[in-house]
Amino acid sequence: MAYKPRARTLPGLEDRNIRALDVLAHTYANKRDERIQVGRDEKAFKTQVIAMMHKHKKTHYLYHGVEITLTPTAEKLKVTIRAQDEDGGPDLEPEEPDDRDTDGPEPEPDEPGLPPVTEH
């Protein structure tokens, strides 16, 4: 039987057989990409909330445990959702109901692919 030389590992290819490391690297990259996309989605929704606050000329909104505070000079937004109490009602007293018509068409999202914003 003739001697068959073994294939040599070329420089830079020493780690080609570590499948677990390759899988972990792909998993990490996928999770990182998901996190980045979630950040983009959050920014788009934040922009929509700020636009809706401007549309209704509000800097503070409080109703059924949902509290939104907008700092107009810095365009900072703080959203807090409070838990309901035991009887299913809100923890906090709601503001006066808004008399504006909310049964109109839903506003269009700012970016394609985002669900339309619904007012509650």
N, CA, C and O of each residue as an XYZ file, in Angstrom:
480
protein
N       0.832     -1.176      0.000
C       0.000      0.000      0.000
C       0.877      1.241      0.000
O       1.839      1.339      0.762
N       0.537      2.172     -0.852
C       1.338      3.385     -1.003
C       1.057      4.342      0.142
O      -0.053      4.417      0.668
N       2.113      5.077      0.511
C       2.008      6.061      1.570
C       1.196      7.246      1.069
O       1.483      7.800      0.008
N       0.159      7.639      1.853
C      -0.682      8.786      1.512
C      -0.446      9.863      2.563
O      -0.783      9.661      3.730
N       0.128     11.011      2.175
C       0.398     12.046      3.165
C      -0.907     12.632      3.726
O      -1.902     12.761      3.013
N      -0.878     12.982      5.015
C      -2.029     13.627      5.647
C      -2.112     15.072      5.192
O      -1.100     15.735      4.966
N      -3.334     15.540      5.065
C      -3.521     16.946      4.711
C      -3.095     17.804      5.895
O      -3.495     17.568      7.035
N      -2.299     18.772      5.603
C      -1.835     19.666      6.654
C      -2.864     20.757      6.909
O      -3.574     21.189      6.002
N      -2.929     21.184      8.140
C      -3.796     22.299      8.489
C      -3.081     23.582      8.105
O      -1.960     23.846      8.541
N      -3.744     24.361      7.292
C      -3.152     25.617      6.856
C      -3.223     26.649      7.973
O      -4.120     26.594      8.815
N      -2.286     27.585      7.985
C      -2.330     28.628      9.001
C      -3.661     29.387      8.935
O      -4.137     29.737      7.855
N      -4.242     29.631     10.096
C      -5.517     30.339     10.165
C      -6.713     29.411     10.172
O      -7.836     29.852     10.419
N      -6.492     28.109      9.899
C      -7.597     27.150      9.866
C      -7.504     26.130     11.005
O      -8.149     25.083     10.953
N      -6.721     26.426     12.011
C      -6.502     25.481     13.084
C      -7.792     25.138     13.835
O      -7.919     24.024     14.342
N      -8.749     26.065     13.918
C      -9.951     25.872     14.731
C     -11.163     25.490     13.894
O     -12.294     25.736     14.315
N     -10.968     24.918     12.764
C     -12.087     24.650     11.862
C     -13.031     23.567     12.364
O     -14.147     23.464     11.854
N     -12.642     22.766     13.327
C     -13.459     21.652     13.768
C     -14.200     21.913     15.084
O     -14.759     20.972     15.647
N     -14.229     23.124     15.588
C     -14.912     23.408     16.851
C     -16.346     23.838     16.532
O     -16.665     25.027     16.505
N     -17.191     22.849     16.293
C     -18.581     23.103     15.904
C     -19.352     23.840     17.013
O     -20.140     24.738     16.717
N     -19.137     23.475     18.264
C     -19.854     24.103     19.380
C     -19.578     25.605     19.429
O     -20.477     26.402     19.699
N     -18.345     25.976     19.169
C     -17.997     27.390     19.169
C     -18.684     28.119     18.021
O     -19.140     29.251     18.183
N     -18.757     27.473     16.869
C     -19.440     28.054     15.716
C     -20.928     28.248     16.006
O     -21.491     29.293     15.680
N     -21.569     27.242     16.620
C     -22.992     27.339     16.956
C     -23.227     28.460     17.964
O     -24.159     29.250     17.810
N     -22.389     28.531     18.986
C     -22.525     29.596     19.986
C     -22.354     30.986     19.374
O     -23.077     31.920     19.720
N     -21.401     31.108     18.473
C     -21.177     32.399     17.824
C     -22.394     32.807     17.001
O     -22.784     33.975     17.019
N     -23.002     31.858     16.276
C     -24.202     32.175     15.487
C     -25.382     32.517     16.397
O     -26.147     33.435     16.102
N     -25.533     31.783     17.500
C     -26.602     32.060     18.453
C     -26.436     33.456     19.046
O     -27.400     34.216     19.139
N     -25.212     33.787     19.444
C     -24.927     35.118     19.980
C     -25.272     36.198     18.967
O     -25.921     37.186     19.310
N     -24.846     36.020     17.733
C     -25.099     37.028     16.703
C     -26.601     37.191     16.450
O     -27.073     38.311     16.255
N     -27.355     36.086     16.452
C     -28.803     36.179     16.272
C     -29.460     36.932     17.408
O     -30.317     37.784     17.172
N     -29.067     36.630     18.650
C     -29.633     37.332     19.813
C     -29.273     38.816     19.774
O     -30.104     39.665     20.096
N     -28.051     39.128     19.386
C     -27.632     40.523     19.271
C     -28.478     41.252     18.228
O     -28.908     42.383     18.455
N     -28.713     40.610     17.096
C     -29.522     41.222     16.049
C     -30.968     41.419     16.503
O     -31.592     42.428     16.176
N     -31.505     40.442     17.267
C     -32.858     40.597     17.816
C     -32.924     41.785     18.769
O     -33.875     42.565     18.722
N     -31.912     41.929     19.639
C     -31.870     43.032     20.598
C     -31.828     44.375     19.870
O     -32.509     45.322     20.264
N     -31.046     44.450     18.836
C     -30.951     45.689     18.060
C     -32.293     46.002     17.416
O     -32.708     47.161     17.398
N     -32.985     44.990     16.884
C     -34.296     45.207     16.265
C     -35.329     45.649     17.300
O     -36.161     46.512     17.019
N     -35.277     45.063     18.492
C     -36.202     45.467     19.556
C     -35.960     46.934     19.910
O     -36.911     47.679     20.146
N     -34.711     47.344     19.946
C     -34.394     48.754     20.220
C     -34.956     49.672     19.144
O     -35.452     50.757     19.449
N     -34.882     49.248     17.901
C     -35.443     50.053     16.806
C     -36.959     50.137     16.923
O     -37.546     51.201     16.727
N     -37.594     49.001     17.245
C     -39.050     48.997     17.412
C     -39.462     49.898     18.569
O     -40.426     50.656     18.460
N     -38.721     49.813     19.687
C     -39.020     50.654     20.849
C     -38.917     52.132     20.480
O     -39.759     52.937     20.879
N     -37.895     52.481     19.726
C     -37.722     53.876     19.319
C     -38.886     54.330     18.440
O     -39.357     55.460     18.575
N     -39.352     53.470     17.548
C     -40.476     53.823     16.680
C     -41.751     54.027     17.498
O     -42.500     54.972     17.253
N     -41.999     53.146     18.468
C     -43.182     53.303     19.304
C     -43.072     54.543     20.189
O     -44.068     55.226     20.427
N     -41.884     54.833     20.671
C     -41.671     56.034     21.484
C     -42.000     57.280     20.659
O     -42.637     58.209     21.154
N     -41.563     57.293     19.407
C     -41.858     58.414     18.516
C     -43.360     58.561     18.321
O     -43.877     59.678     18.289
N     -44.062     57.438     18.191
C     -45.514     57.487     18.017
C     -46.205     58.011     19.271
O     -47.152     58.792     19.175
N     -45.736     57.584     20.457
C     -46.331     58.073     21.708
C     -46.104     59.574     21.836
O     -47.023     60.305     22.203
N     -44.905     60.042     21.542
C     -44.614     61.481     21.615
C     -45.486     62.247     20.636
O     -46.013     63.306     20.976
N     -45.644     61.729     19.428
C     -46.485     62.394     18.434
C     -47.936     62.460     18.899
O     -48.603     63.478     18.711
N     -48.430     61.379     19.506
C     -49.802     61.362     19.994
C     -49.971     62.342     21.161
O     -51.005     63.001     21.267
N     -48.971     62.442     22.028
C     -49.032     63.408     23.137
C     -49.075     64.827     22.579
O     -49.832     65.660     23.076
N     -48.275     65.112     21.554
C     -48.306     66.436     20.924
C     -49.651     66.690     20.256
O     -50.191     67.792     20.344
N     -50.191     65.680     19.592
C     -51.466     65.823     18.889
C     -52.578     66.222     19.856
O     -53.430     67.049     19.530
N     -52.561     65.630     21.045
C     -53.596     65.921     22.035
C     -53.172     67.010     23.016
O     -53.851     67.262     24.011
N     -52.037     67.653     22.723
C     -51.526     68.758     23.536
C     -51.429     68.372     25.018
O     -51.908     69.086     25.898
N     -50.801     67.233     25.261
C     -50.634     66.716     26.624
C     -49.155     66.619     26.965
O     -48.330     66.290     26.111
N     -48.828     66.905     28.215
C     -47.500     66.621     28.742
C     -47.589     65.555     29.820
O     -46.572     64.988     30.220
N     -48.801     65.278     30.294
C     -49.016     64.233     31.290
C     -50.341     63.549     30.984
O     -51.338     64.206     30.684
N     -50.339     62.221     31.062
C     -51.542     61.434     30.815
C     -51.612     60.358     31.889
O     -50.632     59.655     32.134
N     -52.775     60.229     32.533
C     -52.955     59.241     33.585
C     -54.359     58.680     33.475
O     -55.343     59.405     33.627
N     -54.450     57.362     33.205
C     -55.762     56.735     33.084
C     -55.620     55.228     33.225
O     -54.807     54.613     32.535
N     -56.399     54.636     34.106
C     -56.407     53.189     34.337
C     -55.010     52.603     34.531
O     -54.681     51.575     33.939
N     -54.205     53.241     35.342
C     -52.888     52.708     35.648
C     -51.816     53.012     34.622
O     -50.654     52.659     34.828
N     -52.172     53.656     33.524
C     -51.195     54.041     32.507
C     -50.821     55.491     32.753
O     -51.677     56.374     32.737
N     -49.555     55.727     32.977
C     -49.081     57.097     33.211
C     -47.985     57.417     32.210
O     -47.003     56.686     32.082
N     -48.173     58.532     31.499
C     -47.185     58.981     30.520
C     -46.806     60.407     30.878
O     -47.679     61.256     31.057
N     -45.534     60.672     30.983
C     -45.036     62.012     31.255
C     -44.084     62.399     30.133
O     -43.136     61.673     29.834
N     -44.340     63.540     29.517
C     -43.507     64.036     28.419
C     -42.852     65.330     28.861
O     -43.538     66.273     29.256
N     -41.535     65.381     28.797
C     -40.797     66.605     29.068
C     -40.554     67.265     27.721
O     -39.685     66.827     26.967
N     -41.315     68.323     27.403
C     -41.271     68.869     26.045
C     -39.922     69.448     25.622
O     -39.549     69.329     24.455
N     -39.191     70.064     26.529
C     -37.947     70.713     26.110
C     -36.902     69.701     25.658
O     -36.145     69.968     24.725
N     -36.855     68.545     26.308
C     -35.859     67.535     25.953
C     -36.477     66.370     25.188
O     -35.765     65.449     24.789
N     -37.798     66.399     24.978
C     -38.523     65.310     24.327
C     -38.250     63.984     25.041
O     -38.098     62.942     24.404
N     -38.189     64.042     26.380
C     -38.021     62.834     27.180
C     -39.392     62.252     27.468
O     -40.348     62.986     27.718
N     -39.483     60.939     27.431
C     -40.748     60.256     27.645
C     -40.571     59.241     28.755
O     -39.598     58.488     28.777
N     -41.544     59.228     29.697
C     -41.550     58.232     30.754
C     -42.925     57.591     30.756
O     -43.936     58.280     30.893
N     -42.967     56.256     30.603
C     -44.223     55.517     30.587
C     -44.191     54.526     31.740
O     -43.246     53.749     31.879
N     -45.246     54.562     32.577
C     -45.371     53.655     33.706
C     -46.720     52.970     33.628
O     -47.747     53.628     33.457
N     -46.725     51.659     33.753
C     -47.967     50.893     33.794
C     -48.083     50.332     35.207
O     -47.245     49.541     35.639
N     -49.120     50.744     35.917
C     -49.318     50.290     37.291
C     -50.280     49.105     37.310
O     -51.138     48.966     36.438
N     -50.117     48.256     38.321
C     -50.964     47.074     38.462
C     -52.385     47.479     38.859
O     -52.596     48.522     39.477
N     -53.344     46.645     38.498
C     -54.731     46.847     38.885
C     -54.896     46.377     40.335
O     -54.159     45.503     40.792
N     -55.878     46.965     41.069
C     -56.123     46.481     42.424
C     -56.978     45.222     42.388
O     -57.329     44.756     41.304
N     -57.321     44.659     43.544
C     -57.963     43.351     43.616
C     -59.318     43.272     42.924
O     -59.664     42.222     42.382
N     -60.096     44.358     42.928
C     -61.418     44.291     42.307
C     -61.366     44.539     40.803
O     -62.409     44.653     40.159
N     -60.170     44.623     40.241
C     -60.024     44.785     38.805
C     -59.973     46.231     38.364
O     -59.717     46.513     37.194
N     -60.211     47.148     39.281
C     -60.167     48.568     38.951
C     -58.751     49.091     38.973
O     -57.833     48.397     39.411
N     -58.570     50.296     38.509
C     -57.219     50.862     38.499
C     -56.780     51.252     39.905
O     -57.605     51.540     40.772
N     -55.465     51.256     40.115
C     -54.898     51.688     41.379
C     -55.110     53.181     41.594
O     -55.285     53.635     42.724
N     -55.094     53.927     40.518
C     -55.129     55.379     40.583
C     -56.454     55.909     40.079
O     -57.131     55.266     39.277
N     -56.814     57.078     40.550
C     -58.013     57.742     40.049
C     -57.726     58.273     38.652
O     -56.696     58.916     38.446
N     -58.605     58.025     37.691
C     -58.365     58.523     36.335
C     -58.628     60.010     36.221
O     -59.360     60.595     37.019
N     -58.012     60.610     35.208
C     -58.295     62.002     34.891
C     -59.706     62.107     34.336
O     -60.391     61.101     34.152
N     -60.133     63.337     34.071
C     -61.427     63.516     33.437
C     -61.409     62.828     32.078
O     -60.392     62.847     31.385
N     -62.545     62.211     31.689
C     -62.561     61.563     30.369
C     -62.381     62.577     29.257
O     -62.819     63.723     29.362
N     -61.738     62.143     28.203
C     -61.487     62.996     27.055
C     -62.750     63.033     26.188
O     -63.266     61.984     25.803
N     -63.244     64.220     25.883
C     -64.461     64.357     25.095
C     -64.216     64.239     23.598
O     -65.164     64.231     22.813
N     -62.962     64.149     23.200
C     -62.662     64.072     21.774
C     -63.095     62.749     21.193
O     -63.144     61.733     21.887
N     -63.405     62.771     19.929
C     -63.836     61.564     19.219
C     -62.651     60.623     19.062
O     -61.643     60.981     18.452
N     -62.775     59.416     19.615
C     -61.702     58.431     19.479
C     -62.123     57.277     18.597
O     -61.381     56.305     18.454
N     -63.325     57.369     17.992
C     -63.798     56.288     17.132
C     -63.416     56.502     15.672
O     -63.870     55.756     14.804
N     -62.603     57.490     15.389
C     -62.191     57.782     14.018
C     -61.197     56.758     13.516
O     -60.920     55.773     14.199
N     -60.660     56.979     12.333
C     -59.691     56.027     11.777
C     -58.422     56.002     12.614
O     -58.046     56.994     13.238
N     -57.774     54.852     12.612
C     -56.535     54.703     13.358
C     -55.422     55.449     12.639
O     -55.380     55.461     11.409
N     -54.510     56.080     13.399
C     -53.389     56.758     12.750
C     -52.455     55.748     12.100
O     -52.321     54.619     12.572
N     -51.825     56.152     11.039
C     -50.892     55.293     10.324
C     -49.586     55.215     11.102
O     -49.178     56.213     11.695
N     -48.914     54.067     11.122
C     -47.629     53.963     11.806
C     -46.571     54.766     11.058
O     -46.666     54.983      9.849
N     -45.556     55.202     11.813
C     -44.489     56.011     11.228
C     -43.584     55.193     10.322
O     -43.033     55.722      9.357
N     -43.426     53.929     10.616
C     -42.535     53.091      9.829
C     -43.307     51.900      9.293
O     -44.187     51.379      9.978
N     -43.000     51.462      8.099
C     -43.690     50.283      7.573
C     -43.384     49.060      8.433
O     -42.294     48.920      8.988
N     -44.370     48.190      8.523
C     -44.186     46.962      9.295
C     -44.610     47.067     10.733
O     -44.677     46.046     11.416
N     -44.906     48.275     11.238
C     -45.341     48.430     12.617
C     -46.854     48.395     12.666
O     -47.516     48.877     11.747
N     -47.413     47.826     13.734
C     -48.865     47.813     13.832
C     -49.402     49.219     14.077
O     -48.694     50.054     14.642
N     -50.637     49.498     13.665
C     -51.196     50.824     13.887
C     -51.381     51.086     15.377
O     -51.624     50.162     16.154
N     -51.267     52.335     15.762
C     -51.429     52.738     17.156
C     -52.926     52.827     17.428
O     -53.675     53.422     16.654
N     -53.352     52.225     18.543
C     -54.759     52.332     18.930
C     -54.856     53.111     20.212
O     -54.037     52.939     21.115
N     -55.831     53.950     20.295
C     -56.055     54.739     21.494
C     -57.014     53.977     22.394
O     -57.990     53.392     21.923
N     -56.733     53.988     23.686
C     -57.600     53.305     24.631
C     -58.251     54.319     25.528
O     -59.030     53.954     26.408
